[in-house]
Amino acid sequence: MSAPQVGVHESRTDAYLALLVNNSSSDNNISTSSRTVREVSYQDWGRSANFTRAQGAERLDYRLFVSDDETEHPTAHIVAQIGTDGTEGVPGFVHGGLTSTLADTAMGNLAWHAGYKAFTANLNVDFRAPLSPPACVVVDAKIEKTEGRKVYLSADVFEVQEMQDGTLARSNDVVAEATSLFIVMDKAKETAVTTPDTAPQNGASTPRVTNDDIRDHTSTCVASVRETLFSPGWSTIEKDYLKTVWAST
Ligand SMILES: CCCCC/C=C\C/C=C\C/C=C\C/C=C\CCCC(=O)SCCNC(=O)CCNC(=O)[C@H](O)C(C)(C)COP(=O)(O)OP(=O)(O)OC[C@H]1O[C@@H](n2cnc3c(N)ncnc32)[C@H](O)[C@@H]1OP(=O)(O)O
């Protein structure tokens, strides 16, 4: 197999996927180091207005895979492109919340695909190395154990790096290590959640919240918070503070 050449950062996700797919038999299945996994299409989520999918390709784009074999130890994998548009926390570095979100997303999807209709109750993330955008990362999630309604999971995030000869390689150094506790919903609460099997498919007639609705709601929310919580001098203090921080970077 000839390794893909990568000229621009934006093509890294596809190139890394190509690298994986070339090692496997079908387009939608890839071989990871230990097993075959199948891709989960976002369309499978019905009308879900998924937070991570609202980011856009210049910010965050990813593909999700779950192990398809009947196993007691299923895994999920994300290959993600983290763009340069609004992804930073400390200037020059990917916001830890974004990395945490990817880990949470991999673990959450794994839980659901394993049949646990569960919510994140606890999420711990150890950030081991900084990431600079644009970056391509792989997330490997697994279920550690289950106890009644409790599902304990873990996820490791690795960077996919471009080698000097232009080939892509997954770094062995972990960027972040996450552990989580998901709690399976009470039966009584299940009906409140739109799951893929009950969600109307594309073209659904269910009214959606529009961007205008959201903007209206946000400005109302901001205005009321300012009125009730902050002194009139708040915005000046904020600007001065930001100027100081910016000058020191
Ligand atoms: C082939 C087709 C497949 C179809 C599926 C396809 C696609 C998948 C679809 C969707 C994918 C879905 C998700 C994946 C995407 C992204 C992942 C993001 C996930 C989230 O973004 S999710 C939002 C954030 N998340 C919340 O919004 C939770 C807010 N929260 C609550 O809603 C409650 O808090 C809740 C429900 C967690 C528990 O409430 P509850 O009343 O049900 O349970 P209760 O409190 O009784 O606790 C029971 C036992 O858990 C222990 N316990 C509870 N909490 C603990 C904690 N934090 N630490 C340690 N222990 C804890 C207690 O101590 C007790 O333990 P014990 O039984 O031993 O006493």
The ligand as an SDF file (V2000), in Angstrom:
LIG
                    3D

 69 71  0  0  0  0  0  0  0  0999 V2000
  -27.7820    0.2800   15.6460 C   0  0  0  0  0  0  0  0  0  0  0  0
  -28.6090    1.4680   15.9960 C   0  0  0  0  0  0  0  0  0  0  0  0
  -27.9950    2.2030   17.1170 C   0  0  0  0  0  0  0  0  0  0  0  0
  -28.8550    3.3510   17.4600 C   0  0  0  0  0  0  0  0  0  0  0  0
  -28.0710    4.3680   18.2490 C   0  0  0  0  0  0  0  0  0  0  0  0
  -27.5050    5.3260   17.3060 C   0  0  0  0  0  0  0  0  0  0  0  0
  -26.9130    6.4350   17.6600 C   0  0  0  0  0  0  0  0  0  0  0  0
  -26.6910    6.8050   19.0700 C   0  0  0  0  0  0  0  0  0  0  0  0
  -27.6460    7.8680   19.4780 C   0  0  0  0  0  0  0  0  0  0  0  0
  -27.3360    8.8060   20.2500 C   0  0  0  0  0  0  0  0  0  0  0  0
  -26.0220    8.9340   20.8290 C   0  0  0  0  0  0  0  0  0  0  0  0
  -26.1710    9.5570   22.1350 C   0  0  0  0  0  0  0  0  0  0  0  0
  -25.1950   10.1780   22.7630 C   0  0  0  0  0  0  0  0  0  0  0  0
  -23.8470   10.2770   22.2740 C   0  0  0  0  0  0  0  0  0  0  0  0
  -23.4350   11.6340   21.9970 C   0  0  0  0  0  0  0  0  0  0  0  0
  -22.6980   12.3740   22.7870 C   0  0  0  0  0  0  0  0  0  0  0  0
  -22.4040   12.0500   24.1880 C   0  0  0  0  0  0  0  0  0  0  0  0
  -22.7400   13.2180   25.0500 C   0  0  0  0  0  0  0  0  0  0  0  0
  -23.5670   12.7550   26.2150 C   0  0  0  0  0  0  0  0  0  0  0  0
  -24.1130   13.9270   26.9340 C   0  0  0  0  0  0  0  0  0  0  0  0
  -23.8220   15.0370   26.6420 O   0  0  0  0  0  0  0  0  0  0  0  0
  -25.2360   13.6550   28.1770 S   0  0  0  0  0  0  0  0  0  0  0  0
  -25.5950   15.3070   28.7180 C   0  0  0  0  0  0  0  0  0  0  0  0
  -24.8430   15.7020   29.9380 C   0  0  0  0  0  0  0  0  0  0  0  0
  -25.3080   14.9480   31.0720 N   0  0  0  0  0  0  0  0  0  0  0  0
  -26.4550   15.2380   31.6720 C   0  0  0  0  0  0  0  0  0  0  0  0
  -27.1850   16.1090   31.2880 O   0  0  0  0  0  0  0  0  0  0  0  0
  -26.7930   14.4070   32.8700 C   0  0  0  0  0  0  0  0  0  0  0  0
  -27.4240   15.2580   33.9370 C   0  0  0  0  0  0  0  0  0  0  0  0
  -27.6500   14.4600   35.1110 N   0  0  0  0  0  0  0  0  0  0  0  0
  -28.7510   13.6910   35.2190 C   0  0  0  0  0  0  0  0  0  0  0  0
  -29.6840   13.7490   34.4180 O   0  0  0  0  0  0  0  0  0  0  0  0
  -28.7940   12.7650   36.3700 C   0  0  0  0  0  0  0  0  0  0  0  0
  -27.9470   13.1860   37.3980 O   0  0  0  0  0  0  0  0  0  0  0  0
  -28.4200   11.3140   35.9650 C   0  0  0  0  0  0  0  0  0  0  0  0
  -29.3890   10.8070   34.8870 C   0  0  0  0  0  0  0  0  0  0  0  0
  -26.9680   11.2350   35.4240 C   0  0  0  0  0  0  0  0  0  0  0  0
  -28.5320   10.3930   37.1790 C   0  0  0  0  0  0  0  0  0  0  0  0
  -29.7550   10.6970   37.8100 O   0  0  0  0  0  0  0  0  0  0  0  0
  -30.7580    9.5310   38.2500 P   0  0  0  0  0  0  0  0  0  0  0  0
  -31.8100   10.1720   39.1210 O   0  0  0  0  0  0  0  0  0  0  0  0
  -31.2100    8.7600   37.0840 O   0  0  0  0  0  0  0  0  0  0  0  0
  -29.8470    8.5620   39.0880 O   0  0  0  0  0  0  0  0  0  0  0  0
  -29.3830    8.6890   40.6120 P   0  0  0  0  0  0  0  0  0  0  0  0
  -29.0580   10.0940   40.9990 O   0  0  0  0  0  0  0  0  0  0  0  0
  -30.3650    7.9260   41.4290 O   0  0  0  0  0  0  0  0  0  0  0  0
  -27.9850    7.8970   40.5770 O   0  0  0  0  0  0  0  0  0  0  0  0
  -27.9340    6.5130   40.2420 C   0  0  0  0  0  0  0  0  0  0  0  0
  -26.6030    6.0160   40.7540 C   0  0  0  0  0  0  0  0  0  0  0  0
  -25.5410    6.7030   40.0630 O   0  0  0  0  0  0  0  0  0  0  0  0
  -24.7030    7.4200   41.0060 C   0  0  0  0  0  0  0  0  0  0  0  0
  -24.3340    8.6840   40.4000 N   0  0  0  0  0  0  0  0  0  0  0  0
  -25.1260    9.5730   39.7530 C   0  0  0  0  0  0  0  0  0  0  0  0
  -24.4330   10.5980   39.3220 N   0  0  0  0  0  0  0  0  0  0  0  0
  -23.1540   10.3860   39.6750 C   0  0  0  0  0  0  0  0  0  0  0  0
  -21.9500   11.1070   39.4890 C   0  0  0  0  0  0  0  0  0  0  0  0
  -21.9400   12.2500   38.8240 N   0  0  0  0  0  0  0  0  0  0  0  0
  -20.8230   10.5970   39.9820 N   0  0  0  0  0  0  0  0  0  0  0  0
  -20.8080    9.4080   40.6290 C   0  0  0  0  0  0  0  0  0  0  0  0
  -21.9270    8.6680   40.8250 N   0  0  0  0  0  0  0  0  0  0  0  0
  -23.0730    9.1630   40.3580 C   0  0  0  0  0  0  0  0  0  0  0  0
  -25.5880    7.6000   42.2250 C   0  0  0  0  0  0  0  0  0  0  0  0
  -24.7900    7.7730   43.3800 O   0  0  0  0  0  0  0  0  0  0  0  0
  -26.3700    6.3120   42.2330 C   0  0  0  0  0  0  0  0  0  0  0  0
  -25.5180    5.2900   42.7210 O   0  0  0  0  0  0  0  0  0  0  0  0
  -26.0740    4.1240   43.7030 P   0  0  0  0  0  0  0  0  0  0  0  0
  -27.1960    3.4430   42.9300 O   0  0  0  0  0  0  0  0  0  0  0  0
  -24.8960    3.2230   43.9180 O   0  0  0  0  0  0  0  0  0  0  0  0
  -26.5420    4.8050   44.9150 O   0  0  0  0  0  0  0  0  0  0  0  0
  1  2  1  0
  2  3  1  0
  3  4  1  0
  4  5  1  0
  5  6  1  0
  6  7  2  0
  7  8  1  0
  8  9  1  0
  9 10  2  0
 10 11  1  0
 11 12  1  0
 12 13  2  0
 13 14  1  0
 14 15  1  0
 15 16  2  0
 16 17  1  0
 17 18  1  0
 18 19  1  0
 19 20  1  0
 20 21  2  0
 20 22  1  0
 22 23  1  0
 23 24  1  0
 24 25  1  0
 25 26  1  0
 26 27  2  0
 26 28  1  0
 28 29  1  0
 29 30  1  0
 30 31  1  0
 31 32  2  0
 31 33  1  0
 33 34  1  0
 33 35  1  0
 35 36  1  0
 35 37  1  0
 35 38  1  0
 38 39  1  0
 39 40  1  0
 40 41  2  0
 40 42  1  0
 40 43  1  0
 43 44  1  0
 44 45  2  0
 44 46  1  0
 44 47  1  0
 47 48  1  0
 48 49  1  0
 49 50  1  0
 49 64  1  0
 50 51  1  0
 51 52  1  0
 51 62  1  0
 52 53  1  0
 52 61  1  0
 53 54  2  0
 54 55  1  0
 55 56  1  0
 55 61  2  0
 56 57  1  0
 56 58  2  0
 58 59  1  0
 59 60  2  0
 60 61  1  0
 62 63  1  0
 62 64  1  0
 64 65  1  0
 65 66  1  0
 66 67  2  0
 66 68  1  0
 66 69  1  0
M  END
$$$$
